[in-house]
Amino acid sequence: MTALEWYVTAAKIVLVIGLLLSVAPVMNWVERRGAALIQNRLGPNRIGPWGMFQIIPDGIKFMFKEDPIPKHVNGFYYFIAPIIVLIPACMTFAVIPFGDPITIMGQVFKMQTADLNVGFLYIFAMASLGVYGLIIGGWASNNKFALLGSMRSSSQMISYELSLGLSVIGMVMVFSTIELGPMVQRQAETLWQIGPLAIPKWGIFVQPLGCLIFIIVSFAEANRLPFDLPEGEPEIVGFHVEYGSMKFATFMMGEYMNMAVGSGLIATLYFGGYQLLPGFGLLLDSLQLSPTGYMWAKLALQNVSLGVKVGLFMWLFVWVRWTVPRFRYDQLMDLGWKMLLPLSLFNIFITAVMIYLGWV
């Protein structure tokens, strides 16, 4: 690997990790303001415009708050559980592409932190490791309520990961690849041409049922309402009842990072990924830039397009949290095994029929 390749790779790693670490404080403010908006109240409004700088004293409070360690916990596993939750979220986002390949000094670089030929299989493998942090945290707390919450999390994630994987099989069948980069590029093709209006071959148009299943399961995988049974704050049976200060904040950061990963996957698989939003192509052509300037401007607009899509789905997580009540545990398991799993298998069958008939 040349020095230039090292520099570009390091820049991509710093960019992705920096964005993921900034997700938690920003989304904490968005969630509090969104909850206030939905519930017809003010929310944070003292520090900074619209309370935007409230995250600064909140962060200081978490860092300097007293962090007593209960005597009955299993020390080593008690400490590493929050880290186990955080690391897979950082590693998962590495394979999501955020732009077309660019050329620097004659070398072509793909706009992915890690270009792996296993594609989303790596994502599912890494995402499944996060549940170990919840289980270890509940078990190491040596608290029966925390253990109950961690057991809920393990059964919930195992139940919904099956539907998560099956819901994407239809996309693999349509685009004949498991790599996210080529899958996003294929979504730039035209599916239907209706007069001057061109409908792109986005995943939501060729796999509407798979998209719906994937979005629902993403809520369960991120432990967000109405699937936040592993935490269950009103019941005080969450896996993190014995955690405080920065350890609790680390669990919270992991949840927000999982939201970002889920939103990034939804945008990448079903909404064209970094493909330009309507109007951006005309804007880019009207600038009349040099080839190099055009390449960088296009990359910037692609990043903005992906960021807007991810931001919309992050807001969807917040909107649903303050709109839909929590399921009972039996309802949650029934939904996963009796509805989403059969629908995922049915989606694969329908996709196979459509491919055989040449409809996609």
Steps between C-alpha positions, in 0.01 A plus 500: 500500500642837394523804726209662315283194558584510870404867521172453315407194708582683823292798388201275430534327837521832686200634306278199572596470869464875549152499348390201706629652825312822423175309444427447870512864619323632192225238509459549874408861431284406201316240705430738788384776268299253293332361808413852610359582157284188490384544859431874458761627745826697475782257571859628541497874426742670739855434379560622146240559228214249540706334773752369247795534741324306775707199393816669633399510870338159459831358377693669781253359752548146371880530502533642852205337670588269790520143377465263796553135415266262685687244707298207372589538129750293304762771451673408172188416300313791659757738350533349152126457430443863386808480276374180338178684412688798353766334285278293263299814419821678393621202297166445326482841334839441336359320193225750416603691183461877506599597145622390158866402470730801460841538335788665690841527335412224257379259768135397533355493851164359597295709739466223757706465814524124432425354157411140582366254245271345763289817505211507741591154636777678690245751629271230633795315656625812679153619602425165664797546734333797670260274686793353694559837662141507625511143627836547672386830653188342647682192624800689643267733693403200715149640515199289412319794338802584283537133410134487398552799273808343340313171443224695330758664274658170394169334410376813324809548286527134407133501398523811285843444345354209305242724334765770454721270296215351297356842414820590311512177297257655252745786434777247435276317254407819313849655480705176495756626754552514874739797480349831600702710253379324182150479649485878540636552148234269356233708670594792274343311208153593379219266598212674320487794265169686524524788256772737627486334842756224558442265795838376627561136579509563874453206730170632633350480149623148421470366857223693682412212734865430577553870572208509744624188681855635517386831651287327765778259592753786519296647785519169685873462438566852632284433811280797419133540579274317450766227536700630799415207727871442589502841672142537621563817702148521651535142625854550638617171353752636249834334456673822607330566836833469683683738266548873541708793382709435184427128501131571457585770244701242305197272479298799380765586239491141375124522454524823302781357289286197424226739392749668264613164359140387452410828330808477280410146394139594425619793286767289327294192428161649418532874430791526259772554757719791393317544168425869454171641620265648236635831374859444609597365157372815326679715758824313440477535122422872524824574688714428190798376700825345389517119508679505837264760644202305366626183672537670839173692469318180409653321800389783729143490366496120531604532865225758554246271330595203716504722811150629429365149453668372816376805692141439391508143626667607823206736547265209425650314797420799721153552355399138554635501856260775606209370293473120538466334844725214609394146412446234760768236483268234360386747231861571409584132458179429309577783258851367437422131460139494375495805271840634396669162445221361274482833315878489443474152349199608292700799372777268379244284317333801336837641397597170337172496305551861384855428386383189313231703323750776419316771694813619681 
